[in-house]
Amino acid sequence: MNEELILSLRGIEKSFGGVHALNGVDFELRRGEVHALLGENGAGKSTLIKILTGVHRPDTGEILLRGNPVTIADPIDARRRGIAAIYQELSLIDTLTVAENIFLGNEPVVTPLGVSRTRQLYADSEAFLKRFGIAISSHAVVGDLGLGQKRVIEIVKALAINAEILLLDEPTTGMSRAEIDTLFGIMASLKEKNVTMIYISHYLDEVFRCCDRATVFRDGRNVGRFQMAAATVPELVRAMIGHTVSGERYRPAQTADGAETVIEARWFQSAVMRHPVSFRVGRGEIVGFTGIVGAGKSELAGSLFGAHRKTGGELLLHGKPVRFRSPHDTRAYGMAYIPEDRKSQGLILSDSVEDNIVLPHIEQIENRLGLLISRKKRAIAQRMGERVRLQPPDVRMKAGNLSGGNQQKVVLGKWLTAEPDIILLDEPTRGIDIGAKAEIYRLMTQMADAGKTVLVFSSEMEELLSICDRILILCKGGIVGEKQVGDATVESLLTLALGADCDE
């Protein structure tokens, strides 16, 4: 590995309202390496990235770029210095072509009248794509591309302004396994050309696969530096959360033998489901539904909750057929749904935590005139905040100011207030840190132990193996297998999820 330091941070500190986001951070980045930033949400990773991209300035400390002290004034200055970030939220324009997106605002050649020379634009784009071995046409309309291809175009767009340091923030979120493989291949190509990358991810398997070194942050400090070739998962986890995660399972596996069947689907199908499905889940069970991207997990979850029109079969609750006209009808049957997209579907980010928690239960805290009783609202929210271990425990905070893990706790708390009998959770731990995941697992275990029926829809197979009693495997919209967790491995689940038996 190249030992040349392209970036050094010394004694970086940054506070917001008296709270230390970064506390005496030292960090070094070698030219041509892929360096992981690890840590729970709130550990300081995002603040560090915002300092490197010029969004924030450090209160104290020094930044050296290529050996020279620099002050990064703003994001434009960062890009001018060769630092570019690729975030989860894409900045591409779907109606433009790949070439137009790559050089948007940075057109290579213009006529004296200021009109872009289209031929040169596409030629330069093709050269960039070919240089890095990317098999995407520069004439393709971005809106027609898959998520993985769009992320690749974001990277090429950064390289087009001669970026030498790429900051990749959760780059594989929502991508299929094939798209991830393609991305990692491109990253390997970039390494060979001495492009340096900072890689932020909650997925340790990805970090071991593509990173050379890792720095772990906790509570605003860097608490460990690791060579990935010699590191182990337990020591990385211990560094991130400050203690050991014990055991592979979060609860002993239960059996549904003799238990009341609470929810049953008989050839159930909705307008968004490609195939009918049949299954049953008993009281006190945690049952997982898994599959690769596009398998139909979210479509099934939403359909069970009444978000999509039923087109065939039956859905039975406690042995009786039901038909939901809308999600509102499900509340009367004791159902709750935690959606995949918590920010747009599960929360009102501009409202306080307490307003979000009591939203489905307004009628319980209104007086006869229909006015909210603030004291009662605060008490309900505080009790639920304690139950889900909200951090920080201030229910007056805006939901949008919480970390991803704590936002998910608020969504859970909102529905747990109603004490539902059936809980559907769609990708409940996506994008949250290890500590917050453990809290979500604890809540799921408590619900099942209290006799609730829990259905978990997740692409994280290791997660399902650690928390579920049974796992149903989906492929192309249909259920293609079922495994008791004692008989299941990631390999056996993937074999079914990717198998030839699930062809259309």
N, C-alpha and C positions, 0 to 999 in steps of 0.2 A: 504493500500500500504506500502511496505517496505520503511522505512525512511533512510536506510543505503545508503550513497553516494558511488557509485562505481567509479565515475569520476567527477572531478571538474576542471574548467578552471578559472583562475583569471587574469584579466587585459591583456588578449591576444591581441597583436597588430601584424599586418602583412601588409607591404607595398610593392608595385611593381612599381618601377619607380616614386616614389613620391606620388603615389595614395594609399590611405588607403583602403585596402580590408577588414581589421578588425581593429576596433578602440576601444580598452579598453573593450573587450568582457569578461563577466563573464557568466559561464554556469555550471549547475549542473545536474547530471544524477543519479537517484536512482536505486538501484539494482532491477531487475525484472520489470521495467516499460517500456512502449512504449512511447517514447518522440518525438513529431513532431518538425521538424525544418521548419518554414514557412518564406516566404519572396519572393519578386520579384527576377527575375534573376539579378545577380549582387549585391544582398543584402549582400553576405558574407557567405552563406551556404556552397558552394562548397569549399571555402578556408578553412573553419573550418574543413570540412571532410578531406581535404588533409593534414591538420596539425595532425589530430587524426590518420591518416593512415601512417604518416611518409613521405609523398610526399614533404611537406614543413615544415620548422621549423619556429616557431614564432620569431619575432624580439625581443619582450619583453613579459613578463608574465610567468605564472606558470601552469603546468599541474600536477594534483594529481590523481594517479590511485590507487584505494583501500587505499586512505589516504596518499600515499607516493609520493613525488615529483619525476617525471620521465622526461627524455628526449627521445622522440621517434625518433630514428635515421633514420629509413627508413621503407618501407612497410614490410620487413621481420621482423624487430624488433617489429612493431605493431602487427603482427600476433603472434609472440612469446609471447607478453604480453596479448594475448587474445582479440585483436581488429581486426575484419574482415569486409570488405565492400562488398556488393553485388550491382554491378552497373547495369545500363540499358543494357550495352553491355555485353553479356554473355562471360564467359571465358572457357566454356566447349568445349570438342572435340567431334564432332558429331559421329565420326566413332568408338568411344570407348563406352563401356557399362557404365551403371550407377555406378557400383562398381569401375570400373577402373578410372572414373572421380573423384569420391569421394576421393579416396586415391592416386591420381596421384602425384608422387613425395613424397608421405608419406605412402608408402606401409607398412602394419602392421607387416608382418613377412616375412623374406627372408631366403633362404637356405644359407649355407656357400659359395656357388658359386654366391650368389647375385641375384638369380632368385626368383621372387615373388611366394609365395605359393598361387595358385589361390583359393583353397578351403577356406583358411583362409580369403582371401580378400573378397570373396562373403559372407562368414558367418558374418564378422564384418560389412559389408555394410547392410545386412539384419537386423542385430541387431539395427543399427542406425535408419533405416527406420521404424522399428517396434516401437522403443522407442518413436518416435515422431508421430506415427499414420499415416505414409505416405504410401499410397497404390500404390507403384510403385515397380516393380521387379528390383532387383539389376542386373539381367541379361539383362534387356532391353537396346537396343542401343539408346543412347541419341538423335541421329538424327531422331528417330521415335517418339519422345515425342513432346507434345505441348509446347508452350511458357511458360505457367503457370507451367507445370511440370518441365521444365528446371530451372526455377527460384527457385523452391523448392529444386532441386538437388544442386544448388549453395549454398543455405542455409545449407543443410546437409554437403556439402563439408567444409564449414566454421566451423560447429560444430565438424567435425571430427578432427580438430586441437585444440579442446577444447576452441573455442572462447566463451567468456562470454559477449562481446559487439558486436552486429551486427549493421552495418550501412546500411540501406536499401534505396537506391537512386531510387525514382520513380519505385518501384517494380511492379506496376500493369500496366505499359505502354504496350499497345497492347494485354492485357489479356481479356478474356471473363468474363462475370459476374460470371459464375460458377467457373472459375479458381481463380477469386478474392476471392470468398467465401471460396474456399479450402485454399488459402494462409492465409486468416485471421484466419481460424480454426487452422492452424499450428502455427501461431503466438501466439494464445491463449494458445496452448499447451506449447510453449516455455516459455511463461510468468510463467506458473505454475511451471516450472523447474528453475525459477529464471534467465533465460536468459534475458539480457537487450538489448533493441533495440532503435536506433535512426531512425526515419521514415521521409523521405523527400518526399513531394508530393505537387502538385498544386491542388489536388482534396480535397476540404474541407470535402465533405461527407465521404471520406475514413478516414480522420483524426478524425472526430467525432466518427466514428464507431470503430476504433481500437486503438486510442491513449489515454493515461491517462493525459498527460500534453503537452503543446506546448510552444515553445519559438519563438518569431517573430523577424526576422532580417530586418533592413532597413538601407541602406547606411553604411554597415559595423558595425553597432551597434545592440545590442539586445534591442528592444524597448518595449517588453512586454512578460510577462509570464502568462500562462493561465492554469487553471484546466479545462479540456475539459467538465466535467460534468456541469460546470456553465457557460461556454463560449457560445457566440452566433456568427453566421456568420458575421453580420455587424461589430461587434467590432474587429474580426480578420482581416477582409478586411481593416477596417480603420487603424489598426496598421500596416498592410503590405504596404499600399500605402500612408498613411499620410493624407487621406481625405476620405469622404464618397462617395460610388458609389450610385448615386441617381436613383431611378426608376427601374422597372423590365425590361422595354423595352428600346432599344437604338434608336428606331424610331417608329412612328405610323405605324400600319399595313396598307398596300396598297391593293387595289383590281385591278385585271387585266381586269375588265369589260371594254370593248371598246378599250383596248390597243392593239397595233399591236403585233401579235404573232411573236417573234423573232426566237425562236428555238423550233422545234417540232419533236418528235420521234413517228413514227408509226410502231409498232411491230418491233422496231429496236433491232438487236442482233449482237453480235460479237463473235469471236472465244473463248473468255474467259468468256462470259456471259452464265449462265445456262438457262435463259428464256428471251424471247423478252419483251420489255417494250414500253409503249406508254405514252406520256405526252406532255404538251406544256407550255412554259414560255413566258410571255409578256414583252414588253419594260418597264424598270424601276422597275421590280419585283426582289425581293430576294426570291428564292425558295430553301428550304432545302431538302436534301435527307438523311434519317437516317435509322438505323438498328443496330442490334448487330454485333459483330465481325463475319465475314464470310458472311454477308448479300449480299455483292457484290457492295458496294458503290464505292470503288476505281476502280474496274473493269469497272463499268459504266462510271465513270469520264474519265478514260483513253481511253475508246472506243469512247466516244463522241469527244475526241480530236484527234482521228486518230491513236492512239498508237497501236490499235489492229484491225485486219482485220474484216470488216463487213461481216456477213454471212447471214443476212436476214433483211427484212423491209426497212424503209426509214428514213433518217435524213434530215429535211428541215430547211433551214435558210432563214428567210424573205419569207417563202412560196415556196421556190424553192428547189428541191432535190439536195443534194450534196453527193459526195463520196470522202473521203480523202484517198490518198495512204499512207500518213505518217503525223506526226504532223506538218511537215514543210508546208504542204498545207493549214493548218488551218489559218495561219497568213494572207493570202490573204482575208479571210472571216472575219477578225477582231476578232478572238478568242484568248484567253489567258488561260493558265492552270497553276495553282499553285499546284505542286505535294505534296503528303503526306510526302515523305522523302526529305526534303529540302536540307539536307547535300549531298546526293549522286545524286539527280536528279535535284535540283534547283539551286545549287551554285557550283562554283569552289572555294573551301575553301582557297586554296593557293594563289588566286588572290585577288587584291584589290576590295573594294566595287565599285569603279568607273568602273573597268574592267568588273565586273559582271553585273552592271546596263546597260552598253551599248552593252553587248555581242549580243543581238538579233538585234541590230540596227547599226552594223558596217558600212554598206553601207552608212549610213547617215553622217558619220564623217570621211570618207576617201576622200583624194584628188584624182586627176586624175591618180596619179601613184599608187593608192591603199594603200597609207600610212595614218596611223591614225593621225588626227589633235588633239594633246593633249589638246589644249585650249578648243576646242569644246567639247571634251569628258568630261573634268573636269566640264564645265558649265552644261552639261546635267545631270551629276551625282549629282552635288550640288543642282540643282533645285529639283530633285526627292528626294534627302536626306531630304530637307526641307519639302517637301510635306508629306513624310511618317514619319517625326519627328524622324529621325535616331539619336540614342544615343550610343556613342559620334558622333558628326556630322562631323567626319573626313572621307571623302570618299577615302582617301589614305590608310586607315587601311586594313589589311587582313580580308577577310570575316570570316575566321575561328576563329578570335580573338573576334568576337562579341558574345553577348548573343543570346540564341535561339530566343527570341522575335525580336531582331534587325536583325538577319539573315532572319527571315521571312519577315520583312519589306523590305529588299533588294530584295528578290525574287518577292515580290509584285511590288516594284518600277521598277524592270527590265521590267515587262510586262506593267505596267501603262504608261511607257514612250511611248509606241506605241498607247496609247489611244484606247484600244480594245472596241468593242461593246458587247462582250459576255465574261464573266470571270467565269471560273470553278475553285473552290477552294476546295481541298481535305484535310480534317482535318487541316484547316488553323491555329488553335490555339493550336494544340497538343504540350505539353511540354513547353509552354511559360507562363509567369507570368500574373497576373491579369491586371497590368498596360498596358502591351503590348497587351493583348487581347482587352482592351478598344480602343487602337489605331487601331487595325485591324478592329474592328466593325465600328469605325469612317470612315475608308477608304471605307468599303463596303457600308455604308450609303451614302457617297458622290458619289460613282459610280452609285448607283441606282437613287439618286436624279438627277444625270446628264443624266438620260435616258439609262444607261447601263443595261444589263441583267446579273444578278448574280445568279449562281448556287453554293450552298454550300453543300458539302458532309461531314457529320460529325456524329460521334457516341455520341457527346455531345448534348443530347436532350434539356437540359436547355438552352444551347447556341443558338440553333436554335429557340427556343420559344422567345428569347429576340431580335432576329435580323431579322427573316424571315417573309414573308407575308403568305406563304403556306409551308406545309411540306409533302413530299411524303415518305411513309414508305416502306422499302425494307425488304424482308425476303427470304433467300435462293435464291437470284438472281433475284427475281421478285418484282414488285411493288404491294403491298397488300392493300394499302389505301392512302388516302389523307386527310389532315386536314387543315382548316383555323386556324391560330394561336389563334384567339379569341375563338375557340371552342376546343382547344387542351390543354392537360396537359401531363406531363411526363408519368403518369399512362396510359392515353389513347394511347399514342404513343407506349409504351412498350407492351400494350395488343395486338396491331396489330403486332409489331415486333416479339413477342414471340408466336403468336396465332397458333392454329391448322390449320388455313386456308392456311398457307404457307408451308405445307408439300410438299415434292418432288412429 
